[in-house]
Structures are given as structure tokens and as C-alpha cells.
Amino acid sequence: MVYILSQSIDLQSILAELRARARDNTDTGSTHTNKEMAQHGPLSDTAPLYYNSDICRDPFTSHRPILGKFIIRLKNFAKELLVQIFSRQIQYNFANAKVATALHQKLTSVAKNQNDILAWRTQLDHTQTDLTARLDQLVWTQTSVSRGLSATQEAFNKSLKDLETRTTLSINESLKDLETRITVSINELKSELRSKSSADEIQFSEKASATAILEVQEQQRHLLRQIQEHTRMAMDQQRRLSILLAEVRQHLTSTANMERLERIASERDHLLDSLYYTLEERFRGTRDDIKDRLKVYLPYIEALSSSSTGMGSLSALDIGCGRGEFLEWYREMGISAKGVELNRICVDECRKMELDVVESEARAFLTHQRDGSFNAVSAIHVVEHLPFDELIALLDEMLRVLRPQGLLILETPNPNNVLVGSGRFYLDPSHCKPLPPGLLQFLVEARGFCNVQIHELHPFPSFSRVQDSSVGQRFNELFYGPQDYAVLGYKL
Amino acid sequence: MPQIINMARQPHLVRIAICHRAFVMSDAIGHDILGMYSLLSEMGFDVAVLGEFFDRSAGADVKFIPVSATEATLFDLIIYHHSINWAVGEKFLRNVRGTVVFRYHSITPPAFLQPYSTAYANECAVGIQQTVRLLQHHRNWAHWMATSHFSRNELLTCGADPSRVSVVPPFTLVADYFALGNLQDVREVKALFIGRFVPNKAHRDLIKIVHSYLHHIDDGIILELVGTLDDNFRAYFDELQGLVDGLGIRDHVQMKIAVSHEDLAELLRSSTVFLCCSVHEGFCVPVIEAQAAGVPVISVNAGALSETLGPGQVVCDLPETSSDYLFYAYVIREVVRNLELRRMLIANAHSNVIRRFSPEAVENQFLASLLPALTLQ
């Protein structure tokens, strides 16, 4: 039955026509459908099992004209009564169909696998035959090559033996000939030597004497040169001193003006005290850093007490004492020490720590000290601030105020370190010029100190160094070697 | 005897509880409950959902109270959704003091389910018995809302007073699916059915119809079966899979479980026809969703299907013979290729949904049925 629910389009006609067509195409009922599925379905063998599993699907029919309806009703009633059994049967049929389908699929798969295996087997047989033929060919080739190699080796051995024999004979002959000639030459030489030996001995001793004489003469000339140089230098100094004194007398008109000039000059010099103090803090290091670095000199100072009665009798001077780190060390060692410093901030700081510090220029202070006033004089990072002539004058004054066997300590940046010499040295704008270690040592010796030593200090940390190789070592020496050095000297 | 609510004299907001064993957003009952909740809340009532299980995906706006809580019995009006045996709910109803309105969702006859799940079939049988008890116990004062005339008749069969049973369609999400439909010439047919994988939905018939189409017409058809699957019916689902393989039409049948709301909308948009062979439906929400989406529906005449589909739709007898399956196959082809027929079906479908099942129409029918229960007699 079809329910026609709209008259806009004649649904009834359309659906009735479709119903008739469907009936025509399936007038043989389920069998026809099965036949169609058998022709077209991919799993046509098992499709009927599914399709017919529902045994309650098709309605009951009867061909009897009068009793037919009653019979159909009776059948339907019986179907209702037996629905429980029919439902179980339907389930069984369906499960059966499922199992059959699974088995069918499995069998198909197994058959396919079997065919594949047979095909692979055939292919393997062909491959095996082919490989056997190739193996035989290889064996034959190997035999031929072996024979050839043996023949070649025999010929080579024979040739080698012939060559060895010929070479040995030739060498033996040459050796014999050489031996004969050497023997003849030796004999001739012996006879010649016998005749000449006495004359050569005399010549040799004469030559040795002449050489010694020349050496002595050379040394003599060197000493004369040095004496001349010293004389010249002394005369030069005298001349300069005279000129200076004349200048001073010429320009000074009254004591008051001189005092005023000195005061003005003095004040001008202190305008940048705080800047320099900050700069020192920034680039040199903290107080603890500096004090730690000065430890290296303590053994030398302690060694001075062996020539005196004890530490308490020693006296020391630290020129350019800064924040007083070295003075603190002297105090801890029980040595009477004085400091000289131009920066008023540093002076104040030292005085707060009850250190004996004088605000003065170094040479000006030294000229007021008596000869032999101190056992040790130190100037840490001072000399690089001085022009050359002032440096010489300072060294002279230091020598004068030291007691015999007194110790001089000078520490300055090391320009042999490329980073220091080309960059770091100029972090302090008051630096004058870098002093190479050799030059400072020479100057200290030249001004009269003895036993002058150079101590390299404060290399860069090892982690900053490059890989150790021949080039790397040189690089490390030039760039990451000692940043400072000290020159230690003694007064005779 | 429960109190009659006099709204004019109530000193506080009328408290309404919507009661059901489980509140989940994946089924039609959940949508019906949510529609009632939203409408009554907007009207200013103090509404809550009572139950044992609550789907958090409904959002934090829905107030849920366990049915075992003390406050659950203090509501003025209980809208009790009855769809299956719920002993806890029946016990709860004995303790309430407010007015009770029953919302009846048709219970599947156990005979359909017995071959696959005795337990589930028993639940349905006991649920039907519970329907009879609820009707008897609340006979004199309770009102019943059925989703269709078909389910109303079921209630009458159980002994309901005809004057106390009205027909109110369920709240649905049809508004989300509205589309004009595809009136272009279609080469490949995409047939869709949305429904739980349970025996009464007759998925076998759908598969046989497609099989018949493939063997008598052409290869251009895909059948999509979409729905939720309960573990009790895993055997049924496996049987369907076996039938598809046995008929050799695996490439033409797709089965999808637990599809999201968005995916459903997309499926409807892309489908050519909606096929339904259910042998028992109390309302069948998916057919009106298909109608709203402009997808022509081809349905059997069973349960409430013809009533829900309305006039001007293709509703035919249940297929039994191979001739019937072939007939359905021819109908599918005709609906797809005859553009005039297709246009008419879609237009009638839209009219049906807008006139009877639009949100406004359902709200009006719901309130018309509910308000007498709130007024003085």
C-alpha cells in the first residue's frame, strides 16, 4: 500500500508504476533474486545463505479460494505462537551464514596463498639453475687464473735470482777495488803526516795565544766605552742641574707669588681626584684584589729581617700607596711603614684606617728624607705615570734613601702582552708610556741597583687560552701571558 | 493528594523540576529536557533537573540536583520523563508533594530486543508495567504529555484517561539543521539513516534495499548508517556487518558510531535521501531533522512515522519480499532523478517542520498543555 499525501504531483501514479516494475523484475520471487545474485554478486556463493536466513520474512500464502484466508490466519497464528523458536532459528541461520562466509573467505585466501607459493617455488628453481651455471663458470675461470699466476711467479723468481747474483758480484768487485785504493792512499798520507807534524804543532799554539789576546783587547775596549759613557752622563746631569737652577732663580720674583702659584697648581692637580679614585676602583680591582696580588712580595720583605734584628726594626716606604693595601701588609708584618700619595681621597681613606700617609709628590717627599732611611721602597703601578727624566730622578732618590741591602720593588703593566700594550694600558689616561721589562731592568741596573730580577705576574686565566699547539703557545704567550711584571733590585 | 498550585497566591517563584533517570545531550530525551528547561527558566521559573546521571557537556547553566537529595521533593511542579523502567524515580514520585506532569516517551516493545538482549528487553517490559502503575497511582490528578498520537494510543492501551493525555511534540534542535536542500542533478546517491543500532530500527531492511539497488539499477549508491551503540546490542551490530560482507556490498555501506552534532549536520547537508525502515517509533526526531535539512525522506509506515512526516511525503508499507526491496530501490532512484518530485517533497517537508515542529510551535504546544496543570481546578 502506498499513501498518497499530496496532489501537487501524482505520487500515486509514480509509485504504482514503480511497484509494477519491481514486481515484473522479481516475478520469480526469491529464487530469481538468488539467481541474479549468483550472476552478479562478488560473494554469490554465500549470499543466498544471508538472504534466506530470515525464515519469517515471506508472508504466508494459500491457493485455496475460500479457505485460503482462514488458512493464512491460522498459519500467522501458529507463527506468532512459535516466534520464540523462529527467532532462535533465524539467529542460528544468520550465524551459520556468517561462519560459511568466513570459511569461504578463508579458503579463497588459502588457495590464493597456495598459488603464490607455487609460483615462487618455480621462480626459485629457475634461479637455482641459473646460479649453478654461473658457479661452474666461476670455478673454471679461477683455475685458469691460478695457473697463470703460478707461471708468472716462477718467471719472476728466476729473474730476481739472476739479478741478485749479478749485483752481488759487481758489489764485491767494487769493494775490492776500493779497499785497494784506500790502502794506497792511507800509506801515502801517513808518510806525509810524519814529515809535517812538528811544524803544525807550533802553528796551532801560536794561533791560540793570538785569539786570547784579541779577546782581552776587546774587553778592554768595552770597559773603556762604558767609562766614557758614565762620564758623559754625569757631565750631562751636571749641566742640566745648572740650567734648572738658573731658570728657577730667573722666574721666581717673591716668596708670596711662589706660594700662591704652588697653591694654585696644587689645587688644579686635585680636581680629578674622585674620578681617578673611581677609575682605579673600576679597572684595577677591589681593595681585596690588590691586597691579594701584593702577597707575592711578602717573602722578599720577610727576608730583609735576616740581616737586621727583627721586623720591628725595619722601615718601609710605599710610593703611590693608593688605598693603602701595601701599608696594611707592612702593618700586619709589624714593619713601620709610611705611604706617599697625591690623591686626597686615597689619603683620607688611608688616614681613616690609621695608616701613616703623607699627601705629597713622590720626589718632593724623597728629597726631604735622609740617606738610608728605609729598608724597603715600593712603587706599585707608579713608574708608568712618569716621563723618562722624572723616572730616572725618582730611581736615584730611591737608591739614596735605601739602606744598604735595601729592597726596591717596582710593579708596572707588561707591554709584552699585546692586549695590555695595545689596549689595557690606556684604560688609565694618566699613564705616560708603557715600559718594556728589559728597559726597566736596564734602567734600574744603570742607576746603581744590583741583583735586579724581573718577575712576571698576573697571567690571564687558563680557560681563556687557546688550544695548546706550537702556534697556540706563541699566541697564548703574546695575548694571554703575564699582564704585569715586577722589577726587584737591591742596594749594595 | 498533592497540592494544587495557586500561582496568584504563591509567595515565591514556582519551583519546577524536570525529572529523568539520566540527562545526556546525545539523545532526543536530553534535547527535550533541555528545551523545557530553557523555556521555563526564561519565563522566570526556578527550574532544576533531577536525576541520577548528569552529562556535564550540557554546560554549567543547567542546575542539576540528585534525585536522592532532600530538596528534590520540595518542588511545586514535577515534569517526570518516563521512557524506561526507573524504580528510583517511581519511589521518588511517592514522596513528592507538588503536582506531577508525566512526559511519555514510547517504550520499545520487548519482542524486538529479546533475541539480542534479554536484560534490555526485560527492562522495557518492566518499564511498560511501570507505565501502567504510574497511570493507576496518579490517575486522578496527573497529566500526561505524549510525543505523538501513536504514543498517546500506547498510553490509552495502558489504561490512561483520554482527557488527561495530550500530544506535545518534543523539543528538538531542528533549527540548527535548516537548509534549502539539494535540487541539482545528483549522480551518486547518498542514503542516510540516523538511529540507534537496535533491532527495531530495521537496519537489515535498509541494507537489503541498497543491495537491491546495486544489483538492479547501478553502482552509484552509498548507505550511511549513523547512531549510538549500546554494548547490549553488539551482537546485532556484528550481524549487520556480517550481512554487509555476506552480500558483498562493503564498499557501499558505512556505519558510524557516536557522531557529533556538527558531523550530523554535515552528513545531512551532504545526503541525497533519508531512508527509514523502523518498525517502531514513538516520534522519530531524525526524520524531521532530515526534513529541516531539505533531505527527502523515504519511510515505512510504522509507529508514528507517517504522523511525524506529515502530508505530501513518501510513506510506504514495510518491505517484506524482494519485490518490496526493489520497489524501495526504484523509489530512491525516482526521488533522486525526478527534480519536480524532489522539489515537492522538500517543500512539503519544510512546511511540516515550520508549522508543527519549529521551536515556537513546540513551545506553544508545550505551554498550552502545561499551564492547566498549574492553575486552580
Contacts between the chains, C-beta under 8 A, distances in Angstrom:
chain1	res1	chain2	res2	distance
A	1	B	301	7.7
A	1	B	316	7.6
A	1	B	317	5.1
A	2	B	315	7.9
A	2	B	316	5.4
A	2	B	317	7.5
A	3	B	301	6.4
A	3	B	306	6.5
A	3	B	315	5.0
A	3	B	316	7.6
A	5	B	310	7.7
A	5	B	311	4.3
A	5	B	312	4.8
A	5	B	313	5.7
A	5	B	315	7.0
A	5	B	348	7.6
A	6	B	311	6.0
A	6	B	312	3.2
A	6	B	313	7.9
A	6	B	344	6.5
A	6	B	348	6.0
A	8	B	312	7.0
A	8	B	344	4.9
A	8	B	348	7.9
A	9	B	340	6.0
A	9	B	341	5.5
A	9	B	344	5.1
A	11	B	314	7.1
A	11	B	341	7.5
A	14	B	334	6.2
A	14	B	338	7.5
A	14	B	341	6.7
A	15	B	314	7.4
A	15	B	316	7.3
A	15	B	331	6.7
A	18	B	327	6.0
A	18	B	330	4.2
A	18	B	331	5.8
A	18	B	334	6.2
A	19	B	327	5.3
A	21	B	330	6.1
A	22	B	323	5.2
A	22	B	324	7.6
A	22	B	326	4.1
A	22	B	327	3.9
A	22	B	329	7.7
A	22	B	330	5.6
A	23	B	323	5.2
A	23	B	327	7.9
A	25	B	216	6.3
A	25	B	323	8.0
A	25	B	326	6.0
A	26	B	321	7.5
A	26	B	322	5.0
A	26	B	323	4.3
A	26	B	326	5.5
A	29	B	321	7.0
A	29	B	322	6.8
A	29	B	323	7.6
A	30	B	321	7.5
A	30	B	322	5.6
A	32	B	322	7.7
A	33	B	212	8.0
A	33	B	322	4.3
A	36	B	215	5.7
A	36	B	216	7.6
A	37	B	215	6.5
A	37	B	247	7.9
A	40	B	215	5.5
A	41	B	215	7.3
A	41	B	247	7.0
A	41	B	248	4.9
A	42	B	248	4.0
A	43	B	245	7.5
A	43	B	246	6.5
A	43	B	247	7.5
A	43	B	248	4.3
A	44	B	248	7.6
A	46	B	246	5.6
A	47	B	246	6.2
A	47	B	247	5.7
A	47	B	248	6.7
A	49	B	246	6.9
A	50	B	242	7.7
A	50	B	243	5.6
A	50	B	246	3.9
A	50	B	247	6.1
A	51	B	208	7.8
A	51	B	247	7.6
A	51	B	322	8.0
A	54	B	204	7.6
A	57	B	320	6.0
A	57	B	321	7.5
A	58	B	320	6.8
A	58	B	321	6.1
A	59	B	320	6.0
A	59	B	321	7.7
A	83	B	111	7.3
A	84	B	114	8.0
A	87	B	114	7.1
A	87	B	115	4.7
A	88	B	115	7.6
A	90	B	115	7.6
A	91	B	115	5.8
A	94	B	239	5.8
A	94	B	242	7.2
A	94	B	243	7.8
A	97	B	242	7.3
A	97	B	246	5.9
A	98	B	239	7.6
A	98	B	242	4.4
A	98	B	246	7.2
A	101	B	242	6.9
A	101	B	245	6.3
A	101	B	246	5.0
